[in-house]
Amino acid sequence: MKYQARLGMMVAGCYGLPQFRMRVFLWGALSSMVLPKYPLPTYDVVVRGGAPNAFSQCMVAYDETQRPSLKKALLLGDAFSDLPKVENHQPNDVMEYGGSPKTEFQRYIRLGRKDMLDWSFGEEAGPDEGKLLDHQPLRLNNDDYERVKQIPVKKGANFRDLKGVKVGANNVVEWDPEVERVYLSSGKPLVPDYAMSFIKGKSLKPFGRLWWDETVPTVVTRAEPHNQVILHPTQARVLTIRENARLQGFPDYYRLFGPIKEKYIQVGNAVAVPVARALGYCLGQAYLGESDGSQPLYQLPASFTSVGRTAVQANAVSVGTPAGEVVEQ
């Protein structure tokens, strides 16, 4: 069909988010058109996985011989330590912030549409401009809430810290024979059987608590704590929709619609905003003829993420093809 194509694997955390989130992106164009490039990372990242060996050459990254000046990796504390405390059941989807931003990321993510140069919905401010939206967690059932309240507030806490659980040989959990099994007010066990048997008893994920100096592997579409680490660092609940949205780079003015579970799905299924913005920039450069398409990688300008500047005000620099970085088809 006379198409040309490129395949690249990009890590969302490399563009200014406290998550890893590796995803595959394909560029395709007619042979008569300029094939867009892939934007090189602008941030360092906490590695939470890797590409299969068969696809290692598709990673969008700097060559090992290069020493790029990357911004410091972002952590969970950078993203949402400024948000107010909410309970397991939070009926209001609009509230006041109740405090000031603490980090550069928080100051940026709180900006309004006008300050972010977003004219997609016109220039008029909405009725909830400046308010905190969708800061609601999935409401846990009574049994899970009772369990979560007993998870210690400390780094690395999970179901293994509950009474009656013992860690045996090879890091496999087992019932402590010296402790009588504990039951909830409903009559169900405090430590469910599925937590003990998950991944043959070696998992640390069930009812796992996140911490401020950590990142997440990826933002998920489900907020249940049964088989993933999704508890707030210091509160007895899962991460809220807004906290997840921030981990994806959605500005705070971006409002979601539908039931709470659907909002989690919308956020979790989205392309991380900084990744989409970087790819869009490269697409625009190719469309405007400011990129020759001869090389697959593109170094974004230093002012790319600066507020108050449009993309056309910045000059990007093309870079050569590091050996084994991107596969062209």
VOPAGU-2260 file (C-alpha; in pm, 1 decimal, decimal comma):
REM VOPAGU-2260
SITE   aa  ch    i         X         Y         Z
SITE  MET   A    0       0,0       0,0       0,0
SITE  LYS   A    1     309,8     218,5     -19,3
SITE  TYR   A    2     294,0     317,6     345,9
SITE  GLN   A    3     596,3     375,4     564,2
SITE  ALA   A    4     585,3     305,9     937,3
SITE  ARG   A    5     780,8     333,1    1260,3
SITE  LEU   A    6     731,0     154,8    1589,9
SITE  GLY   A    7     845,8     298,2    1920,1
SITE  MET   A    8     799,9     206,1    2285,8
SITE  MET   A    9     765,5     506,2    2514,7
SITE  VAL   A   10     765,3     527,9    2894,9
SITE  ALA   A   11     519,9     785,3    3033,1
SITE  GLY   A   12     739,6     864,7    3332,0
SITE  CYS   A   13    1008,6     991,8    3095,3
SITE  TYR   A   14     784,1    1288,3    3014,1
SITE  GLY   A   15     713,3    1410,5    3365,9
SITE  LEU   A   16     484,4    1169,6    3553,1
SITE  PRO   A   17     530,0     949,8    3864,3
SITE  GLN   A   18     444,4     627,6    3683,9
SITE  PHE   A   19     637,6     398,6    3449,0
SITE  ARG   A   20     367,3     295,5    3196,2
SITE  MET   A   21     538,8     159,6    2886,6
SITE  ARG   A   22     326,3     171,1    2571,5
SITE  VAL   A   23     375,8     103,6    2199,9
SITE  PHE   A   24     309,3     379,6    1946,5
SITE  LEU   A   25     305,4     345,2    1569,2
SITE  TRP   A   26     361,3     619,5    1314,7
SITE  GLY   A   27     234,8     560,0     964,1
SITE  ALA   A   28     235,4     780,5     653,8
SITE  LEU   A   29     225,1     762,8     278,5
SITE  SER   A   30     565,0     734,5     114,7
SITE  SER   A   31     518,3    1085,0     -23,2
SITE  MET   A   32     474,5    1234,0     324,9
SITE  VAL   A   33     715,3    1306,9     609,5
SITE  LEU   A   34     712,0    1031,9     870,1
SITE  PRO   A   35     692,7    1186,4    1220,9
SITE  LYS   A   36     966,4    1123,8    1473,6
SITE  TYR   A   37     948,7    1009,1    1835,0
SITE  PRO   A   38    1016,4    1263,3    2111,9
SITE  LEU   A   39    1312,2    1176,7    2332,6
SITE  PRO   A   40    1265,9    1170,6    2712,8
SITE  THR   A   41    1276,8    1492,8    2911,5
SITE  TYR   A   42    1267,3    1340,0    3262,9
SITE  ASP   A   43    1452,5    1069,0    3445,9
SITE  VAL   A   44    1229,0     782,2    3557,4
SITE  VAL   A   45    1210,3     515,2    3826,4
SITE  VAL   A   46    1224,5     189,9    3630,8
SITE  ARG   A   47     929,0     -37,8    3708,9
SITE  GLY   A   48     968,7    -298,4    3437,3
SITE  GLY   A   49    1132,4    -346,3    3101,4
SITE  ALA   A   50    1069,7    -424,8    2738,1
SITE  PRO   A   51    1078,6    -784,0    2612,8
SITE  ASN   A   52    1415,3    -862,6    2457,6
SITE  ALA   A   53    1255,6    -895,0    2115,6
SITE  PHE   A   54    1146,0    -529,6    2135,3
SITE  SER   A   55    1440,5    -375,8    2319,2
SITE  GLN   A   56    1554,3    -204,0    1999,9
SITE  CYS   A   57    1221,8     -21,7    1981,0
SITE  MET   A   58    1270,5     179,1    2300,3
SITE  VAL   A   59    1251,8     555,4    2253,7
SITE  ALA   A   60    1555,1     657,9    2456,0
SITE  TYR   A   61    1893,4     820,6    2441,6
SITE  ASP   A   62    2190,6     614,6    2337,7
SITE  GLU   A   63    2405,2     482,9    2621,9
SITE  THR   A   64    2693,5     698,9    2500,5
SITE  GLN   A   65    2487,5    1017,1    2537,0
SITE  ARG   A   66    2457,8    1212,5    2862,0
SITE  PRO   A   67    2134,6    1409,1    2833,9
SITE  SER   A   68    2035,4    1670,6    3088,9
SITE  LEU   A   69    1709,6    1524,1    3218,5
SITE  LYS   A   70    1481,5    1665,0    3484,5
SITE  LYS   A   71    1455,3    1477,7    3813,1
SITE  ALA   A   72    1214,6    1182,9    3824,1
SITE  LEU   A   73     876,8    1268,7    3976,7
SITE  LEU   A   74     734,6    1078,7    4274,4
SITE  LEU   A   75     386,3    1040,8    4421,6
SITE  GLY   A   76     452,1    1315,5    4674,4
SITE  ASP   A   77     526,6    1554,5    4389,0
SITE  ALA   A   78     192,1    1473,3    4230,2
SITE  PHE   A   79     -75,1    1485,9    4499,6
SITE  SER   A   80      60,8    1560,7    4848,2
SITE  ASP   A   81    -130,9    1891,2    4835,3
SITE  LEU   A   82    -478,1    1739,0    4802,1
SITE  PRO   A   83    -713,5    1749,7    5102,9
SITE  LYS   A   84    -802,1    1445,6    5307,4
SITE  VAL   A   85   -1115,1    1259,5    5201,1
SITE  GLU   A   86   -1292,6     960,0    5348,3
SITE  ASN   A   87   -1371,2     621,9    5197,3
SITE  HIS   A   88   -1714,8     759,3    5108,4
SITE  GLN   A   89   -1686,5    1103,6    4948,1
SITE  PRO   A   90   -2018,7    1205,3    4789,0
SITE  ASN   A   91   -1908,2    1547,0    4660,4
SITE  ASP   A   92   -1732,0    1569,7    4324,5
SITE  VAL   A   93   -1657,0    1943,0    4365,4
SITE  MET   A   94   -1471,5    2087,3    4665,2
SITE  GLU   A   95   -1219,5    2348,2    4772,9
SITE  TYR   A   96    -848,1    2272,8    4769,5
SITE  GLY   A   97    -806,5    2390,3    5125,9
SITE  GLY   A   98    -435,5    2456,0    5081,0
SITE  SER   A   99    -162,2    2573,6    4848,1
SITE  PRO   A  100      41,0    2364,7    4602,9
SITE  LYS   A  101     370,4    2234,1    4738,6
SITE  THR   A  102     562,4    2138,8    4424,9
SITE  GLU   A  103     621,7    2266,1    4073,0
SITE  PHE   A  104     409,2    1983,1    3933,7
SITE  GLN   A  105     119,2    2074,4    4162,8
SITE  ARG   A  106     138,7    2442,3    4070,6
SITE  TYR   A  107     132,2    2350,5    3703,7
SITE  ILE   A  108    -146,1    2091,5    3723,7
SITE  ARG   A  109    -371,2    2340,3    3908,6
SITE  LEU   A  110    -352,6    2603,8    3636,1
SITE  GLY   A  111    -671,2    2698,2    3455,5
SITE  ARG   A  112    -741,4    2639,1    3087,9
SITE  LYS   A  113    -638,0    2990,2    2988,4
SITE  ASP   A  114    -300,4    2962,0    3160,5
SITE  MET   A  115    -243,6    2625,9    2993,2
SITE  LEU   A  116    -330,7    2777,2    2654,6
SITE  ASP   A  117    -624,1    2539,3    2617,7
SITE  TRP   A  118    -892,2    2700,6    2401,6
SITE  SER   A  119   -1073,9    2379,9    2313,8
SITE  PHE   A  120   -1387,2    2489,4    2502,1
SITE  GLY   A  121   -1375,4    2862,1    2438,3
SITE  GLU   A  122   -1240,2    3139,1    2657,6
SITE  GLU   A  123   -1511,5    3154,9    2922,8
SITE  ALA   A  124   -1429,8    3006,0    3262,4
SITE  GLY   A  125   -1666,7    2736,7    3384,6
SITE  PRO   A  126   -1866,9    2763,5    3708,6
SITE  ASP   A  127   -1621,5    2532,9    3886,6
SITE  GLU   A  128   -1306,5    2713,9    3773,9
SITE  GLY   A  129   -1050,1    2699,9    4054,6
SITE  LYS   A  130   -1230,6    2418,3    4237,5
SITE  LEU   A  131   -1103,7    2065,9    4298,8
SITE  LEU   A  132   -1294,8    1815,7    4084,2
SITE  ASP   A  133   -1343,5    1438,8    4107,2
SITE  HIS   A  134   -1144,9    1394,7    4427,9
SITE  GLN   A  135   -1346,3    1084,3    4512,6
SITE  PRO   A  136   -1223,6     731,7    4586,7
SITE  LEU   A  137   -1405,5     416,2    4492,5
SITE  ARG   A  138   -1611,6     338,8    4800,0
SITE  LEU   A  139   -1489,7      12,5    4950,6
SITE  ASN   A  140   -1742,3    -232,0    5089,9
SITE  ASN   A  141   -1761,5    -263,2    5467,5
SITE  ASP   A  142   -1537,6    -570,5    5482,4
SITE  ASP   A  143   -1259,8    -421,4    5270,1
SITE  TYR   A  144   -1282,2     -89,1    5451,6
SITE  GLU   A  145   -1241,8    -267,3    5783,7
SITE  ARG   A  146    -935,4    -445,4    5644,5
SITE  VAL   A  147    -783,0    -128,0    5500,9
SITE  LYS   A  148    -818,8      52,7    5833,7
SITE  GLN   A  149    -590,2    -209,2    5986,6
SITE  ILE   A  150    -313,5    -175,0    5725,9
SITE  PRO   A  151     -29,7      14,0    5901,6
SITE  VAL   A  152      54,8     363,9    5784,8
SITE  LYS   A  153     410,0     293,0    5676,3
SITE  LYS   A  154     605,8     234,9    5359,3
SITE  GLY   A  155     562,0    -113,7    5215,7
SITE  ALA   A  156     261,3    -206,2    5429,7
SITE  ASN   A  157      18,0    -466,2    5295,4
SITE  PHE   A  158    -191,9    -764,8    5404,0
SITE  ARG   A  159     120,0    -934,3    5541,6
SITE  ASP   A  160     109,9    -688,2    5830,7
SITE  LEU   A  161    -231,2    -812,3    5942,9
SITE  LYS   A  162    -269,5   -1032,5    6247,2
SITE  GLY   A  163    -234,2   -1403,9    6183,6
SITE  VAL   A  164      -6,0   -1384,2    5878,7
SITE  LYS   A  165     347,1   -1520,0    5888,0
SITE  VAL   A  166     614,5   -1501,6    5618,7
SITE  GLY   A  167     787,0   -1834,4    5579,0
SITE  ALA   A  168    1062,2   -1974,6    5361,4
SITE  ASN   A  169    1115,9   -1829,5    5013,1
SITE  ASN   A  170     903,0   -1526,8    5103,7
SITE  VAL   A  171     582,0   -1733,6    5097,3
SITE  VAL   A  172     306,0   -1633,7    5338,9
SITE  GLU   A  173     146,3   -1886,1    5570,4
SITE  TRP   A  174     -92,8   -1885,7    5861,2
SITE  ASP   A  175      71,5   -1825,9    6196,9
SITE  PRO   A  176     -12,2   -2138,9    6400,3
SITE  GLU   A  177      25,1   -1945,7    6725,4
SITE  VAL   A  178    -238,1   -1686,2    6634,6
SITE  GLU   A  179    -607,9   -1761,9    6622,8
SITE  ARG   A  180    -766,4   -1650,1    6298,1
SITE  VAL   A  181    -924,1   -1304,9    6322,0
SITE  TYR   A  182   -1269,1   -1229,9    6182,5
SITE  LEU   A  183   -1443,7    -910,3    6079,3
SITE  SER   A  184   -1768,9    -783,9    6225,4
SITE  SER   A  185   -1946,5    -945,6    5928,6
SITE  GLY   A  186   -1806,7   -1285,6    6022,0
SITE  LYS   A  187   -1569,0   -1298,4    5725,5
SITE  PRO   A  188   -1194,5   -1344,9    5787,1
SITE  LEU   A  189    -973,5   -1039,3    5829,2
SITE  VAL   A  190    -719,5   -1193,1    5592,4
SITE  PRO   A  191    -901,4   -1342,2    5292,4
SITE  ASP   A  192    -784,3   -1670,7    5144,9
SITE  TYR   A  193    -727,8   -1514,2    4802,1
SITE  ALA   A  194    -464,2   -1281,0    4948,2
SITE  MET   A  195    -273,9   -1574,3    5094,7
SITE  SER   A  196    -277,3   -1772,2    4769,8
SITE  PHE   A  197    -222,7   -1486,6    4522,2
SITE  ILE   A  198      82,1   -1563,2    4305,2
SITE  LYS   A  199     144,0   -1875,3    4513,8
SITE  GLY   A  200     171,8   -1676,0    4834,0
SITE  LYS   A  201     460,5   -1457,7    4719,1
SITE  SER   A  202     274,3   -1139,8    4628,3
SITE  LEU   A  203     307,8    -812,8    4817,0
SITE  LYS   A  204      18,0    -652,1    4632,2
SITE  PRO   A  205    -308,3    -736,2    4814,6
SITE  PHE   A  206    -411,2    -434,1    5022,8
SITE  GLY   A  207     -75,3    -273,0    4951,7
SITE  ARG   A  208      -8,1      85,3    5057,7
SITE  LEU   A  209     174,9     330,9    4834,1
SITE  TRP   A  210     426,7     579,1    4971,6
SITE  TRP   A  211     523,9     937,1    4894,7
SITE  ASP   A  212     873,3     856,9    4765,1
SITE  GLU   A  213     750,8     587,8    4524,7
SITE  THR   A  214     592,2     570,5    4181,3
SITE  VAL   A  215     334,0     334,3    4032,7
SITE  PRO   A  216     401,9      88,7    3749,4
SITE  THR   A  217      95,9     219,7    3564,5
SITE  VAL   A  218    -239,1     384,1    3634,5
SITE  VAL   A  219    -504,3     113,1    3623,8
SITE  THR   A  220    -873,7     111,5    3535,5
SITE  ARG   A  221    -987,2     -68,7    3850,8
SITE  ALA   A  222    -947,7      65,7    4202,8
SITE  GLU   A  223   -1006,8    -252,2    4403,1
SITE  PRO   A  224    -724,3    -327,4    4651,8
SITE  HIS   A  225    -746,3    -707,6    4631,7
SITE  ASN   A  226    -452,4    -767,2    4397,5
SITE  GLN   A  227    -276,4    -434,6    4350,6
SITE  VAL   A  228     -97,1    -166,2    4548,9
SITE  ILE   A  229    -340,3     123,7    4537,1
SITE  LEU   A  230    -397,6     242,2    4895,4
SITE  HIS   A  231    -325,0     606,4    4973,9
SITE  PRO   A  232       0,9     656,7    5167,6
SITE  THR   A  233    -163,9     785,5    5485,6
SITE  GLN   A  234    -541,0     746,8    5448,2
SITE  ALA   A  235    -772,5     444,5    5475,5
SITE  ARG   A  236    -886,8     440,6    5113,8
SITE  VAL   A  237    -776,9     379,6    4757,0
SITE  LEU   A  238    -643,6     657,5    4535,0
SITE  THR   A  239    -912,1     895,9    4416,9
SITE  ILE   A  240   -1008,9     962,8    4057,1
SITE  ARG   A  241    -829,0    1298,3    4072,2
SITE  GLU   A  242    -511,9    1144,4    4214,0
SITE  ASN   A  243    -511,9     890,8    3930,5
SITE  ALA   A  244    -584,0    1169,3    3681,4
SITE  ARG   A  245    -281,8    1362,1    3805,5
SITE  LEU   A  246     -64,8    1053,4    3762,9
SITE  GLN   A  247    -178,6    1056,0    3399,4
SITE  GLY   A  248    -105,3    1427,8    3363,7
SITE  PHE   A  249    -464,9    1550,6    3334,2
SITE  PRO   A  250    -492,3    1913,3    3450,7
SITE  ASP   A  251    -719,2    1967,5    3749,0
SITE  TYR   A  252    -971,6    2165,0    3543,3
SITE  TYR   A  253   -1040,7    1854,6    3332,0
SITE  ARG   A  254   -1371,1    1715,7    3452,9
SITE  LEU   A  255   -1483,9    1357,5    3404,2
SITE  PHE   A  256   -1841,4    1234,5    3369,0
SITE  GLY   A  257   -2031,3     919,5    3454,4
SITE  PRO   A  258   -2034,1     683,1    3753,8
SITE  ILE   A  259   -1718,3     665,6    3964,0
SITE  LYS   A  260   -1609,3     328,9    3822,5
SITE  GLU   A  261   -1640,0     463,4    3467,8
SITE  LYS   A  262   -1429,3     765,8    3557,3
SITE  TYR   A  263   -1150,1     535,9    3673,4
SITE  ILE   A  264   -1175,2     351,1    3341,6
SITE  GLN   A  265   -1162,9     674,8    3140,7
SITE  VAL   A  266    -846,6     785,2    3320,7
SITE  GLY   A  267    -676,2     446,3    3316,2
SITE  ASN   A  268    -739,2     383,1    2946,3
SITE  ALA   A  269    -616,9     724,7    2833,4
SITE  VAL   A  270    -281,1     799,7    2677,1
SITE  ALA   A  271     -81,7     991,6    2937,8
SITE  VAL   A  272    -124,5    1361,3    2861,3
SITE  PRO   A  273     247,3    1458,6    2843,9
SITE  VAL   A  274     311,2    1166,1    2608,8
SITE  ALA   A  275      22,1    1267,8    2383,6
SITE  ARG   A  276     142,9    1628,5    2387,0
SITE  ALA   A  277     497,8    1527,8    2292,5
SITE  LEU   A  278     376,2    1301,4    2012,5
SITE  GLY   A  279     143,3    1574,5    1890,0
SITE  TYR   A  280     432,0    1818,2    1877,5
SITE  CYS   A  281     632,4    1579,2    1659,9
SITE  LEU   A  282     331,3    1522,0    1435,6
SITE  GLY   A  283     289,6    1896,8    1397,0
SITE  GLN   A  284     655,1    1940,6    1306,8
SITE  ALA   A  285     623,2    1678,0    1034,3
SITE  TYR   A  286     298,2    1826,5     902,2
SITE  LEU   A  287     445,4    2177,7     888,5
SITE  GLY   A  288     750,8    2051,0     705,2
SITE  GLU   A  289     986,4    2146,4     988,0
SITE  SER   A  290    1105,0    1787,8    1024,3
SITE  ASP   A  291    1266,5    1597,6     739,7
SITE  GLY   A  292    1183,7    1254,4     879,1
SITE  SER   A  293    1528,1    1116,7     804,4
SITE  GLN   A  294    1593,5    1032,3    1169,1
SITE  PRO   A  295    1344,5     858,0    1400,4
SITE  LEU   A  296    1422,7    1050,7    1720,0
SITE  TYR   A  297    1359,5    1410,9    1812,6
SITE  GLN   A  298    1492,0    1621,4    2099,6
SITE  LEU   A  299    1216,6    1841,1    2237,2
SITE  PRO   A  300    1303,0    2206,5    2305,1
SITE  ALA   A  301    1374,0    2309,6    2662,8
SITE  SER   A  302    1066,9    2534,9    2661,6
SITE  PHE   A  303     834,3    2258,7    2541,8
SITE  THR   A  304     657,0    2214,2    2875,6
SITE  SER   A  305     682,4    2578,0    2980,5
SITE  VAL   A  306     352,3    2749,4    3050,9
SITE  GLY   A  307     274,4    3052,2    2837,8
SITE  ARG   A  308     462,6    2945,5    2526,0
SITE  THR   A  309     317,4    2794,3    2215,3
SITE  ALA   A  310     488,9    2511,0    2038,6
SITE  VAL   A  311     574,2    2722,2    1734,8
SITE  GLN   A  312     784,9    2955,0    1949,9
SITE  ALA   A  313    1031,1    2677,7    2026,2
SITE  ASN   A  314    1294,0    2531,7    1801,2
SITE  ALA   A  315    1345,5    2159,0    1826,1
SITE  VAL   A  316    1669,7    1984,0    1749,7
SITE  SER   A  317    1688,8    1667,5    1544,3
SITE  VAL   A  318    1927,1    1402,3    1664,4
SITE  GLY   A  319    2092,5    1112,8    1492,3
SITE  THR   A  320    1972,9     758,4    1520,3
SITE  PRO   A  321    2126,0     587,4    1823,8
SITE  ALA   A  322    2209,2     231,9    1734,0
SITE  GLY   A  323    1924,6      -2,8    1810,8
SITE  GLU   A  324    1678,9     258,0    1939,1
SITE  VAL   A  325    1382,4     255,4    1702,7
SITE  VAL   A  326    1285,9       2,1    1441,0
SITE  GLU   A  327    1159,4     129,7    1108,6
SITE  GLN   A  328     936,5     -89,0     895,8
